[in-house]
Amino acid sequence: MPSPLSYKSAGVDIDAGNAFVEAIKPFVKSTFNSNVIGGIGSFAGAFALPTGYKEPVLLGATDGVGTKLKLAIDGKRFDTVGIDLVAMCVNDLICNFATPLFFLDYYATGKLRLEDATDVVKGIAQGCLEAKASLIGGETAEMPGMYQGEDFDLAGFAVGIAERNEIDPTQRVKEGDILIALPSSGIHSNGYSLVRKLFFETLKMDFDTMIEGQKLIDILLTPTRIYVKEFLTLKPYINALAHITGGGITENIPRVFPEGLGAVVDKSNLRSLPIFDLMRPHVEEMELYRTFNMGIGMVLVVPAQNVDTVLAQSDGYVIGQMKAGIKGVQIVE
């Protein structure tokens, strides 16, 4: 008679999962603030609503890291993709003037590798600290029938709070407002299917290829910049923010435009990064601007009288202006 089956024989190790929870506890707890109720290990995370809001509205955002994960897996570098995960969610929240409150993650893999998974969650905790959000829960799923080899996937969920009358930026943006770009830290977390095809298939580069003194893998795994601190500082002086993700500046900035207004962007003012300059000879220009952030991670829409204040309190720079009678974004030479 064959030996009795166990969950472990089917590829799922409950003991490894329990060890993982113990390993990540100190990193998770480091993100807690006074609004977190309870600890780790309950069925749901609890968070007390902050006071001081007149008409508080909760906003939620969810995202992943995409095929940037494949580079992390192949490069065996797991310390940054957790920051990416948080960034992609909270950077969307602040575009509706929401202050991040808490974050949850979902980690799915074929076989749980304790050290790798712990590095991922350490990155998530670091991202939460940068975003001033508490990591109040998560789920780890070990699914050997779904994921092969060392593959895993990540999803993140962020909740923030805002005043009801602030969540719609189209009500504030006006003709004559100035567009100010906040630089990106790199490619962030969009377009990596094209990135991988270009650098590793077309150009035959490898992880150790040096570009301006940096290894290619280090450049490609640079974590997405988190803009929460800038938002909280600049909120009184701006009318809107646009997170520049997939679709680039041409498709993301119009999401904050009211009817009848568009923007003119001066191409000569745009500050690219070396990694994008390296792509230019191999990818059509329009495709570059539709796929990548091209060095701009967030665009602020600022009343003209507040421009000097915003520039003095950030690393931003002027790229354009809101104008009537224009549809979308016009990039002019």
N, C-alpha and C positions, 0 to 999 in steps of 0.2 A: 504494500500500500504506500503511495507517495506521501511525503511529509505534509503536514497541514500547512496551508498557505498563510502568509502574513502580509500586512500592508507593505512592509519593507521589501518582501520578496517581489512585490508588484512594482517596486521602484520608488515608494514614498516612505521617507524615514521620519517618523514622528519625533524621535529623540533629537535628530538634527534640527528640526524646526523649533523645538523647545530650547535647544542650545543657542540658536540664532536669536530668539527673543531675549534671552539673558545677555547675549553679547551686545545687543543694540540699546539696551535700557539706558545706559549713561548718556548716550548721544541724543536719544529721544528726550530724556528729562532735561537736557541742557536747553531745549527750546521752550520749555514751559514758562508761562507767566502766571500772574495771580488770577487770571480768568479761567485757567484750566482746573476742572473739577475731577478729582480722583487721580488714578495713576494709570499704569500700563497693564493690560491684561483683561479688562472688562469687555463686554460684548460691543460697546460703542464708546466713542470718546465724547466727553462732555465739556462744554465751554460756555461760560457765563457771558451774556451779552454786555458789552460796554455801555456805560451810562453817558449822558450828555448829548444824545441825539434827539432832535425834535420829531422827525419822521424817519426812523431807521428802516433801511431796506437791506436784506441780505442778498448778496450776489455770489454766484458760483462759477467756477471755471475749471475745465479739465483739459488735459493735453498729455502728450507723450514726448519722446525724444527722437522717434523715427529711426532711420538706419544709421544714425550716429552711434547707436548702440553696437552695430556690427563692427565699427572701428574699435570701440572700447573692448569688445570681446576678442577680436583678432589681435589687438595690441596688449591685451591683458592689463588694461588700465581702467579701474573702476571707481576712482576717487572723484571724478568730475561730473559724470552723467547724472548723478543725483541733484547737483546744483542746477544743471540744465532743466531737469524735470520741474523743480520748483519755479525756476525763472519763467518757463513757458506758460505757467498758470498765473502767477502773480502779476506778471507784466501785462497780461490781458485784463486782470481785475482792475488795476489802477486806471486803465483807459476809460472806465466808467466811474472814476473818482471813488473807488472802493478801497478802503484800508484793509489789507489782509489780516485775517484773524487766526485761521488755523488751516492745516494741510493734512491730507491723508494720501497714502501711496498704495499701489498694487504692484507686486513683484511676482511674476510668473516665470517658472523655469522647468526644465526637464529634470534636473537633479540639483538640489540645493548645495551650493558650495559655500560653506560658512564664511570663509575669509573674504571671498569676492562679494557676497551679499552684504556683509557687514560694511565693506568699503562703500558700497552703493548707498546704504542708509546713512553712513557718516556724511556723505555728500549731500543727501537730502536734508539732514539736520543742519549742515552748514548753510545750505540755501535758505532754510527756514529762519535761521538767525539773521541772515542778511536781509530777509524780507520782513523781519519782525513778526513772524507767524509761528504758532505752536504746532508741532507735529503730534497730533492727538490720537492717531491711529493708523492702521495699515493692514494689509493682507499679504501673506506669502503663500503662493500656490505652487506645489510641486506636482507637475503633470507630465510624466515621462511619455505618455502617448501623444502629447501635443507638441512638445519641444524636443529637438534633437541636439545631442552633443552638449556644448556649453552655452547654447542659445538661451536668452531670457528676454523678457519684455517688461517695460515699465509704463505705468499710467499714474497720473497725479490728479488730485482734486483739491482745489483751494476755495475757501469761503471768505468773503470780505463783507464789510459794512459801509454803507454810505447814506447820506441824506437823500430822500426820494427826489427832491428837486435838483439834485446834482448829477444824477446818473446818465442823463441824456446830453451829451456834449453839443449836439446839433442846435440846441437852443441858445448856446452861448457864442458860437463861432460867428464872426462878423467880417464883412469886407474890410480890408486894410489890416487885418491881423497878420502877424509875422510868423513864418515857420522857422523854428529853431531845431536843429538836429542835435541829438545826443549820440556820441560815437558808440558803435558796437565794440565788443571785445574780440570779434572775429566773425566767423560764419554763423555763429550761434547754433540753432538746431533745425535749420531748414535747408533743403536742397542736397542732402547727403547722398542720394542715389546718383545724382549727376556728379557730385564731387568724387565719389569713389570710382565712377566710370572714367572720368577725365584723368585723374592723377594716376590711378593704378592700372587701368587698361589702355587708355590712349597714350598717355605720356610715359608709361612704364616706370613710374617712380616707386619707391618703397618707403616704409615708415621712417627710415633713417636719412632720407634725402634732406640735405640742408638747404634752407631758404632764409637768407638774411640772418644767418647765425642760429637758426632754430631748426630742430628736426620737424619734418612734415607732420608726424603724428602728434607732436606737442601743439602745433598750430591748429590742427583739425580738432583736437579734443579740448581746446580752450573753452571753458564753460561760458554759457550764455550770461551776459551781464544782467544783473537784477537792478531795476530802476526804482524800487520802492522808496529808498531814502531820498532820492531826488524829487520824487512825487510829493512826499510829505513836506519837504522844504519849499517847493515851488508852487504847491497847490493854490495859494492865495493869488498868485500872479498869472495863472494860465487859464485858458478857456477850454483846452482839450489836449489829449495825448493820443498818439497812434503808435501801436506796437508794430514794428516792421518785421514781419515774419514772411511766410510764403506768400508770394504776390508782390513783394517788394514795396517801394514807396508809391508806385503807381496804383496799386490796388488797395493798400491799407490806409493811406491818409484820407481818401475820399469817404471812408466809413464814418468820419466825424463831420462831414460837410452838410450844411443845410441845403435845401432845394435852392437852385439858382446861383450857388457859389462854387467856385473851383479854385485851383491854386496854380501859380506859375512858379516853377523851381528853376533856378539858375544853375545849369550844369557845371559851370566853372567854380561854383562854390562847394560842390560836393567833394568830400575828402574820402577817398577810397583807402583800402588797406593793401599791403603787398600781395596777400593771397588772392585778392580779386584781380589785381593787375596781372598776376600770373595766368589767370583764367582768360583774360580778354582776347588773346589771339585765337582762342580755340572755341569760344562760345559766342553766338550772336549777341550783340549788345542789348537788344530788347529782351532777349531771354535771360541775360544776366540780371537786368533790373526787375524782371518779373519773378525771378526765382530766389534771389539773394538780397540781403540787406545792403550790400555794397558799402559797408562801413558805417551805416546809420542804424542804430538799434531802436531808437524811439524818436518821434517827431512831436514837438510841442507847438501848439497854436497859441500865440501870445498876443495880447493887445499891445499896440505899438508903444504905449506909454510905459509898459512894464518890461520892455526888451532889455534895457540896460541892467535892470535888477536881476533878471533871469540869467543873463550872460555872466554877471558878476558872481552868481551863486552856483554856477554849474560849469561843465566843460563843453557846453553847447556852442553852436555857431549858426548864423543866419543862412538859410538856403532858399527862401522864397517868401511869397506873400499871397494872401487870399484876395481873389478878385471876382467880381460879378460877371455873369454872362459866359463863364468858362465851365466846361464839363470835365470833372475829374482833375487829373494833374497833367499839366503841360510842362515838359522839360525843354527849356530853351537854351541855346548856345550862348 
